Amino acid sequence: MTEQPTGADRRRGPFRAGDHVQLTDAKGRMHTIELVPGKQFHTHRGHIKHDDLIGAPDGTTVRNTTSVEYLAMRPLLSDYVMSMPRGAAVVYPKDAGQIITMADIFPGAAVVEAGVGSGALSMSLLRAIGDQGRLISIERREDFADIAKANARAFFGEDHPAWQVRIGDLQEELPLAVPEGSVDRVVLDMLAPWECLDAVNYALAPGGVLICYVATATQLSRVAEDIRAHGGFSEPAAWESMVRDWHLEGLAVRPAHRMHGHTGFLITTRRLAPGVTPPRRTRRPAKGSYDETQVSADETADDGVTKDTSDWEGADFGERPVSEKKIRRLRRAISAPPDEN
């Protein structure tokens, strides 16, 4: 009998101590808990003993001390990443699914990811490549990397054997981490992915896919133009995805009032073979697409001052900064034993 893939045994069978369980009440409110013998889950409407869930089948119902009923199920990966502790913002499941499919992440693939954030995309990538693949995640911030590794460990039940996390800058770390032309796919979730094109070109095998996740149209334009100017990649393609839920109640079938709208843009390109010149584009750009006064490496602010884009920060794109106090609190929480959380 072959050995089970990492984490597979935690996705089936009765609930066990250490499992994550999602409790959903009659109004659809969800709570995710980690089962610890002797502990209790409390709300203002009563409590549930963890021991009442340990040993129960997945998909069971349980009543608390005031007879409020909850449906207990193992959270899907898409549920888990939305409820897990976060340092940086997560890549939403709708975008992670697009990345896995459109970048053709396959079992056994060698994948490089930067940055790691809170580990949401990393877990989807690890699921796709399996134990025989290789994921090298490069993150500048050690505290973010610690949170991401703890989240993945909690989901898989152990450190994933295919995952290596390196602290540093991708441009410096990637040539040290992989031989030239040995990587199948590269996923960049960072402020300025265009700065890493040379390093990615070195690491990717011919035909390999680069996919970038960026937040704003300014970033999207810049990375597309730099991909074209580089000469080592195919013509880029870009898109975004939006998901709209539907209300289902008898014949009252209608779109939900809220939807998952813009979270980011995705742009893909493929590595050309060495020495190959990409075909020249024959379509004519729309009038005004390029401004003769535009400076390729800089942006001019409203006050006429030229700003070097190497100084861009998250706030320049409307990104909400994560407080250092929150990061310290999360790191203490993930390092504490379960009975102290």
Contacts in CASP RR format, 6 or more apart in sequence:
PFRMAT RR
TARGET T0000
AUTHOR 0000-0000-0000
METHOD contacts of the structure
MODEL  1
MTEQPTGADRRRGPFRAGDHVQLTDAKGRMHTIELVPGKQFHTHRGHIKH
DDLIGAPDGTTVRNTTSVEYLAMRPLLSDYVMSMPRGAAVVYPKDAGQII
TMADIFPGAAVVEAGVGSGALSMSLLRAIGDQGRLISIERREDFADIAKA
NARAFFGEDHPAWQVRIGDLQEELPLAVPEGSVDRVVLDMLAPWECLDAV
NYALAPGGVLICYVATATQLSRVAEDIRAHGGFSEPAAWESMVRDWHLEG
LAVRPAHRMHGHTGFLITTRRLAPGVTPPRRTRRPAKGSYDETQVSADET
ADDGVTKDTSDWEGADFGERPVSEKKIRRLRRAISAPPDEN
5 130 0 8 1.000
5 131 0 8 1.000
6 126 0 8 1.000
6 130 0 8 1.000
6 131 0 8 1.000
6 156 0 8 1.000
6 158 0 8 1.000
6 160 0 8 1.000
6 161 0 8 1.000
6 162 0 8 1.000
7 155 0 8 1.000
7 156 0 8 1.000
7 157 0 8 1.000
7 158 0 8 1.000
10 19 0 8 1.000
10 74 0 8 1.000
10 156 0 8 1.000
10 157 0 8 1.000
11 74 0 8 1.000
12 58 0 8 1.000
13 57 0 8 1.000
13 58 0 8 1.000
14 55 0 8 1.000
14 56 0 8 1.000
14 57 0 8 1.000
14 58 0 8 1.000
15 21 0 8 1.000
15 35 0 8 1.000
15 53 0 8 1.000
15 54 0 8 1.000
15 55 0 8 1.000
15 56 0 8 1.000
15 57 0 8 1.000
15 58 0 8 1.000
15 72 0 8 1.000
15 74 0 8 1.000
16 35 0 8 1.000
16 54 0 8 1.000
16 55 0 8 1.000
17 35 0 8 1.000
17 36 0 8 1.000
17 37 0 8 1.000
17 54 0 8 1.000
18 34 0 8 1.000
18 35 0 8 1.000
18 36 0 8 1.000
18 338 0 8 1.000
19 34 0 8 1.000
19 35 0 8 1.000
19 74 0 8 1.000
20 32 0 8 1.000
20 33 0 8 1.000
20 34 0 8 1.000
20 35 0 8 1.000
20 74 0 8 1.000
20 75 0 8 1.000
20 80 0 8 1.000
20 154 0 8 1.000
20 155 0 8 1.000
21 32 0 8 1.000
21 33 0 8 1.000
21 34 0 8 1.000
21 35 0 8 1.000
21 53 0 8 1.000
21 72 0 8 1.000
21 73 0 8 1.000
21 74 0 8 1.000
21 75 0 8 1.000
22 30 0 8 1.000
22 31 0 8 1.000
22 32 0 8 1.000
22 72 0 8 1.000
22 73 0 8 1.000
22 74 0 8 1.000
22 75 0 8 1.000
22 79 0 8 1.000
22 83 0 8 1.000
23 30 0 8 1.000
23 31 0 8 1.000
23 32 0 8 1.000
23 33 0 8 1.000
23 41 0 8 1.000
23 48 0 8 1.000
23 62 0 8 1.000
23 70 0 8 1.000
23 71 0 8 1.000
23 72 0 8 1.000
24 30 0 8 1.000
24 31 0 8 1.000
24 70 0 8 1.000
24 71 0 8 1.000
24 73 0 8 1.000
25 68 0 8 1.000
25 69 0 8 1.000
25 70 0 8 1.000
26 68 0 8 1.000
26 69 0 8 1.000
30 79 0 8 1.000
30 83 0 8 1.000
31 41 0 8 1.000
31 43 0 8 1.000
32 75 0 8 1.000
32 79 0 8 1.000
32 80 0 8 1.000
32 83 0 8 1.000
33 41 0 8 1.000
33 50 0 8 1.000
34 154 0 8 1.000
34 338 0 8 1.000
34 341 0 8 1.000
35 50 0 8 1.000
35 53 0 8 1.000
35 54 0 8 1.000
36 50 0 8 1.000
36 338 0 8 1.000
36 339 0 8 1.000
37 50 0 8 1.000
37 51 0 8 1.000
37 54 0 8 1.000
38 49 0 8 1.000
38 50 0 8 1.000
38 51 0 8 1.000
39 49 0 8 1.000
39 50 0 8 1.000
39 339 0 8 1.000
40 47 0 8 1.000
40 48 0 8 1.000
40 49 0 8 1.000
40 50 0 8 1.000
41 47 0 8 1.000
41 48 0 8 1.000
41 50 0 8 1.000
43 64 0 8 1.000
43 68 0 8 1.000
45 64 0 8 1.000
45 66 0 8 1.000
45 68 0 8 1.000
46 64 0 8 1.000
46 65 0 8 1.000
46 66 0 8 1.000
46 68 0 8 1.000
47 64 0 8 1.000
47 65 0 8 1.000
48 62 0 8 1.000
48 63 0 8 1.000
48 64 0 8 1.000
48 65 0 8 1.000
48 70 0 8 1.000
52 62 0 8 1.000
53 60 0 8 1.000
53 62 0 8 1.000
53 72 0 8 1.000
56 62 0 8 1.000
56 72 0 8 1.000
58 72 0 8 1.000
58 73 0 8 1.000
58 74 0 8 1.000
59 71 0 8 1.000
59 72 0 8 1.000
59 73 0 8 1.000
60 71 0 8 1.000
60 72 0 8 1.000
61 69 0 8 1.000
61 70 0 8 1.000
61 71 0 8 1.000
61 72 0 8 1.000
62 69 0 8 1.000
62 70 0 8 1.000
62 72 0 8 1.000
63 69 0 8 1.000
63 70 0 8 1.000
64 70 0 8 1.000
75 83 0 8 1.000
77 93 0 8 1.000
77 123 0 8 1.000
77 124 0 8 1.000
77 127 0 8 1.000
77 155 0 8 1.000
78 93 0 8 1.000
80 123 0 8 1.000
80 155 0 8 1.000
81 90 0 8 1.000
81 93 0 8 1.000
81 96 0 8 1.000
81 118 0 8 1.000
81 119 0 8 1.000
81 120 0 8 1.000
81 123 0 8 1.000
81 151 0 8 1.000
82 90 0 8 1.000
82 92 0 8 1.000
82 93 0 8 1.000
84 118 0 8 1.000
84 120 0 8 1.000
84 151 0 8 1.000
84 154 0 8 1.000
84 155 0 8 1.000
85 118 0 8 1.000
85 147 0 8 1.000
85 150 0 8 1.000
85 151 0 8 1.000
85 330 0 8 1.000
85 333 0 8 1.000
85 334 0 8 1.000
86 118 0 8 1.000
86 147 0 8 1.000
86 330 0 8 1.000
87 117 0 8 1.000
87 118 0 8 1.000
87 143 0 8 1.000
87 144 0 8 1.000
87 147 0 8 1.000
87 322 0 8 1.000
87 326 0 8 1.000
87 327 0 8 1.000
87 330 0 8 1.000
88 117 0 8 1.000
88 118 0 8 1.000
88 144 0 8 1.000
88 322 0 8 1.000
89 117 0 8 1.000
89 118 0 8 1.000
89 319 0 8 1.000
89 320 0 8 1.000
90 117 0 8 1.000
90 118 0 8 1.000
90 119 0 8 1.000
90 120 0 8 1.000
90 121 0 8 1.000
91 99 0 8 1.000
91 120 0 8 1.000
91 121 0 8 1.000
91 189 0 8 1.000
91 213 0 8 1.000
92 120 0 8 1.000
92 260 0 8 1.000
92 263 0 8 1.000
93 120 0 8 1.000
93 124 0 8 1.000
94 241 0 8 1.000
94 242 0 8 1.000
94 243 0 8 1.000
94 260 0 8 1.000
94 263 0 8 1.000
95 213 0 8 1.000
95 241 0 8 1.000
95 263 0 8 1.000
95 264 0 8 1.000
95 266 0 8 1.000
96 120 0 8 1.000
96 121 0 8 1.000
96 124 0 8 1.000
97 124 0 8 1.000
98 241 0 8 1.000
98 266 0 8 1.000
99 105 0 8 1.000
99 121 0 8 1.000
99 124 0 8 1.000
99 125 0 8 1.000
99 187 0 8 1.000
99 211 0 8 1.000
99 213 0 8 1.000
99 266 0 8 1.000
100 124 0 8 1.000
100 125 0 8 1.000
100 128 0 8 1.000
102 211 0 8 1.000
102 266 0 8 1.000
102 268 0 8 1.000
103 185 0 8 1.000
103 187 0 8 1.000
103 209 0 8 1.000
103 211 0 8 1.000
103 268 0 8 1.000
104 185 0 8 1.000
104 209 0 8 1.000
105 111 0 8 1.000
105 125 0 8 1.000
105 128 0 8 1.000
105 129 0 8 1.000
105 185 0 8 1.000
106 128 0 8 1.000
106 129 0 8 1.000
106 184 0 8 1.000
107 128 0 8 1.000
107 129 0 8 1.000
107 130 0 8 1.000
107 132 0 8 1.000
107 133 0 8 1.000
108 129 0 8 1.000
108 130 0 8 1.000
108 132 0 8 1.000
108 133 0 8 1.000
108 134 0 8 1.000
109 128 0 8 1.000
109 129 0 8 1.000
109 133 0 8 1.000
109 134 0 8 1.000
109 184 0 8 1.000
109 185 0 8 1.000
110 133 0 8 1.000
110 134 0 8 1.000
110 136 0 8 1.000
110 178 0 8 1.000
110 182 0 8 1.000
110 183 0 8 1.000
110 184 0 8 1.000
110 185 0 8 1.000
111 125 0 8 1.000
111 129 0 8 1.000
111 133 0 8 1.000
111 134 0 8 1.000
111 135 0 8 1.000
111 136 0 8 1.000
111 183 0 8 1.000
111 184 0 8 1.000
111 185 0 8 1.000
111 186 0 8 1.000
111 187 0 8 1.000
112 135 0 8 1.000
112 136 0 8 1.000
112 137 0 8 1.000
112 138 0 8 1.000
112 170 0 8 1.000
112 174 0 8 1.000
112 177 0 8 1.000
112 178 0 8 1.000
112 183 0 8 1.000
112 185 0 8 1.000
112 186 0 8 1.000
112 187 0 8 1.000
112 200 0 8 1.000
112 203 0 8 1.000
113 121 0 8 1.000
113 122 0 8 1.000
113 125 0 8 1.000
113 135 0 8 1.000
113 136 0 8 1.000
113 137 0 8 1.000
113 138 0 8 1.000
113 186 0 8 1.000
113 187 0 8 1.000
113 188 0 8 1.000
113 189 0 8 1.000
114 137 0 8 1.000
114 138 0 8 1.000
114 139 0 8 1.000
114 170 0 8 1.000
114 187 0 8 1.000
114 188 0 8 1.000
114 189 0 8 1.000
114 190 0 8 1.000
114 196 0 8 1.000
115 137 0 8 1.000
115 138 0 8 1.000
115 139 0 8 1.000
115 140 0 8 1.000
115 170 0 8 1.000
115 188 0 8 1.000
115 189 0 8 1.000
115 190 0 8 1.000
116 122 0 8 1.000
116 137 0 8 1.000
116 138 0 8 1.000
116 139 0 8 1.000
116 144 0 8 1.000
116 145 0 8 1.000
116 148 0 8 1.000
116 165 0 8 1.000
117 139 0 8 1.000
117 144 0 8 1.000
117 147 0 8 1.000
117 148 0 8 1.000
117 189 0 8 1.000
118 144 0 8 1.000
118 147 0 8 1.000
118 148 0 8 1.000
118 151 0 8 1.000
119 147 0 8 1.000
119 148 0 8 1.000
119 151 0 8 1.000
119 152 0 8 1.000
120 151 0 8 1.000
121 187 0 8 1.000
121 189 0 8 1.000
122 135 0 8 1.000
122 137 0 8 1.000
122 148 0 8 1.000
122 152 0 8 1.000
122 163 0 8 1.000
123 151 0 8 1.000
123 152 0 8 1.000
123 155 0 8 1.000
123 156 0 8 1.000
125 135 0 8 1.000
125 187 0 8 1.000
126 135 0 8 1.000
126 152 0 8 1.000
126 156 0 8 1.000
126 160 0 8 1.000
126 162 0 8 1.000
126 163 0 8 1.000
129 135 0 8 1.000
129 162 0 8 1.000
130 162 0 8 1.000
131 160 0 8 1.000
131 161 0 8 1.000
131 162 0 8 1.000
132 162 0 8 1.000
133 162 0 8 1.000
134 162 0 8 1.000
134 164 0 8 1.000
135 160 0 8 1.000
135 162 0 8 1.000
135 163 0 8 1.000
135 164 0 8 1.000
136 164 0 8 1.000
136 166 0 8 1.000
136 177 0 8 1.000
136 178 0 8 1.000
137 145 0 8 1.000
137 148 0 8 1.000
137 163 0 8 1.000
137 164 0 8 1.000
137 165 0 8 1.000
137 166 0 8 1.000
138 165 0 8 1.000
138 166 0 8 1.000
138 167 0 8 1.000
138 168 0 8 1.000
138 169 0 8 1.000
138 170 0 8 1.000
138 173 0 8 1.000
138 174 0 8 1.000
138 177 0 8 1.000
139 145 0 8 1.000
139 148 0 8 1.000
139 165 0 8 1.000
139 166 0 8 1.000
139 167 0 8 1.000
139 168 0 8 1.000
140 167 0 8 1.000
140 168 0 8 1.000
140 169 0 8 1.000
141 167 0 8 1.000
142 167 0 8 1.000
143 327 0 8 1.000
143 328 0 8 1.000
143 331 0 8 1.000
144 327 0 8 1.000
145 165 0 8 1.000
145 167 0 8 1.000
146 331 0 8 1.000
146 334 0 8 1.000
147 327 0 8 1.000
147 330 0 8 1.000
147 331 0 8 1.000
147 334 0 8 1.000
148 165 0 8 1.000
149 159 0 8 1.000
149 165 0 8 1.000
150 334 0 8 1.000
150 335 0 8 1.000
151 334 0 8 1.000
152 159 0 8 1.000
152 160 0 8 1.000
152 163 0 8 1.000
153 159 0 8 1.000
164 177 0 8 1.000
166 173 0 8 1.000
166 177 0 8 1.000
170 188 0 8 1.000
170 190 0 8 1.000
170 196 0 8 1.000
170 199 0 8 1.000
171 195 0 8 1.000
171 196 0 8 1.000
171 198 0 8 1.000
171 199 0 8 1.000
174 196 0 8 1.000
174 199 0 8 1.000
174 200 0 8 1.000
174 202 0 8 1.000
174 203 0 8 1.000
175 199 0 8 1.000
175 202 0 8 1.000
175 203 0 8 1.000
178 203 0 8 1.000
180 202 0 8 1.000
180 203 0 8 1.000
181 202 0 8 1.000
181 203 0 8 1.000
181 204 0 8 1.000
181 205 0 8 1.000
181 206 0 8 1.000
182 203 0 8 1.000
182 205 0 8 1.000
183 203 0 8 1.000
183 204 0 8 1.000
183 205 0 8 1.000
183 208 0 8 1.000
184 204 0 8 1.000
184 205 0 8 1.000
184 208 0 8 1.000
184 209 0 8 1.000
185 204 0 8 1.000
185 208 0 8 1.000
185 209 0 8 1.000
185 210 0 8 1.000
185 211 0 8 1.000
186 200 0 8 1.000
186 203 0 8 1.000
186 204 0 8 1.000
186 209 0 8 1.000
186 210 0 8 1.000
186 211 0 8 1.000
187 211 0 8 1.000
187 212 0 8 1.000
187 213 0 8 1.000
188 196 0 8 1.000
188 200 0 8 1.000
188 210 0 8 1.000
188 211 0 8 1.000
188 212 0 8 1.000
188 213 0 8 1.000
189 212 0 8 1.000
189 213 0 8 1.000
190 196 0 8 1.000
191 219 0 8 1.000
191 312 0 8 1.000
191 313 0 8 1.000
191 314 0 8 1.000
191 317 0 8 1.000
192 219 0 8 1.000
192 222 0 8 1.000
192 309 0 8 1.000
192 310 0 8 1.000
192 312 0 8 1.000
193 212 0 8 1.000
193 214 0 8 1.000
193 219 0 8 1.000
193 223 0 8 1.000
194 222 0 8 1.000
194 223 0 8 1.000
194 226 0 8 1.000
194 227 0 8 1.000
195 310 0 8 1.000
197 226 0 8 1.000
197 227 0 8 1.000
197 230 0 8 1.000
197 233 0 8 1.000
198 230 0 8 1.000
200 210 0 8 1.000
200 271 0 8 1.000
201 230 0 8 1.000
201 232 0 8 1.000
201 233 0 8 1.000
201 271 0 8 1.000
204 210 0 8 1.000
204 271 0 8 1.000
205 271 0 8 1.000
206 271 0 8 1.000
206 272 0 8 1.000
206 273 0 8 1.000
206 274 0 8 1.000
207 270 0 8 1.000
207 271 0 8 1.000
207 272 0 8 1.000
207 273 0 8 1.000
208 270 0 8 1.000
208 271 0 8 1.000
209 268 0 8 1.000
209 269 0 8 1.000
209 270 0 8 1.000
209 271 0 8 1.000
210 227 0 8 1.000
210 233 0 8 1.000
210 268 0 8 1.000
210 269 0 8 1.000
210 270 0 8 1.000
210 271 0 8 1.000
211 266 0 8 1.000
211 267 0 8 1.000
211 268 0 8 1.000
212 223 0 8 1.000
212 266 0 8 1.000
212 267 0 8 1.000
212 268 0 8 1.000
213 264 0 8 1.000
213 265 0 8 1.000
213 266 0 8 1.000
214 220 0 8 1.000
214 223 0 8 1.000
214 264 0 8 1.000
214 265 0 8 1.000
214 267 0 8 1.000
215 264 0 8 1.000
215 265 0 8 1.000
215 317 0 8 1.000
215 318 0 8 1.000
215 319 0 8 1.000
216 265 0 8 1.000
216 317 0 8 1.000
216 318 0 8 1.000
217 265 0 8 1.000
218 299 0 8 1.000
218 317 0 8 1.000
219 265 0 8 1.000
219 317 0 8 1.000
220 238 0 8 1.000
220 265 0 8 1.000
220 267 0 8 1.000
222 309 0 8 1.000
223 236 0 8 1.000
223 267 0 8 1.000
224 236 0 8 1.000
224 238 0 8 1.000
224 267 0 8 1.000
225 296 0 8 1.000
227 233 0 8 1.000
227 236 0 8 1.000
227 267 0 8 1.000
227 269 0 8 1.000
228 235 0 8 1.000
228 236 0 8 1.000
229 296 0 8 1.000
231 272 0 8 1.000
231 277 0 8 1.000
231 278 0 8 1.000
232 271 0 8 1.000
232 272 0 8 1.000
232 276 0 8 1.000
232 278 0 8 1.000
233 269 0 8 1.000
233 270 0 8 1.000
233 271 0 8 1.000
233 272 0 8 1.000
233 278 0 8 1.000
234 269 0 8 1.000
234 270 0 8 1.000
234 272 0 8 1.000
234 278 0 8 1.000
235 269 0 8 1.000
235 278 0 8 1.000
235 281 0 8 1.000
236 267 0 8 1.000
236 268 0 8 1.000
236 269 0 8 1.000
237 267 0 8 1.000
237 268 0 8 1.000
237 269 0 8 1.000
238 265 0 8 1.000
238 266 0 8 1.000
238 267 0 8 1.000
238 268 0 8 1.000
239 265 0 8 1.000
239 266 0 8 1.000
240 262 0 8 1.000
240 263 0 8 1.000
240 264 0 8 1.000
240 265 0 8 1.000
240 266 0 8 1.000
241 266 0 8 1.000
242 259 0 8 1.000
242 260 0 8 1.000
242 261 0 8 1.000
242 262 0 8 1.000
243 259 0 8 1.000
243 260 0 8 1.000
243 261 0 8 1.000
244 255 0 8 1.000
244 256 0 8 1.000
244 259 0 8 1.000
244 260 0 8 1.000
245 255 0 8 1.000
245 256 0 8 1.000
245 258 0 8 1.000
245 259 0 8 1.000
245 260 0 8 1.000
246 253 0 8 1.000
246 254 0 8 1.000
246 255 0 8 1.000
246 256 0 8 1.000
247 253 0 8 1.000
247 254 0 8 1.000
247 255 0 8 1.000
247 256 0 8 1.000
272 278 0 8 1.000
295 306 0 8 1.000
297 308 0 8 1.000
297 309 0 8 1.000
298 306 0 8 1.000
298 307 0 8 1.000
298 308 0 8 1.000
298 309 0 8 1.000
299 306 0 8 1.000
299 307 0 8 1.000
299 309 0 8 1.000
300 306 0 8 1.000
300 307 0 8 1.000
301 307 0 8 1.000
314 321 0 8 1.000
315 321 0 8 1.000
333 341 0 8 1.000
END
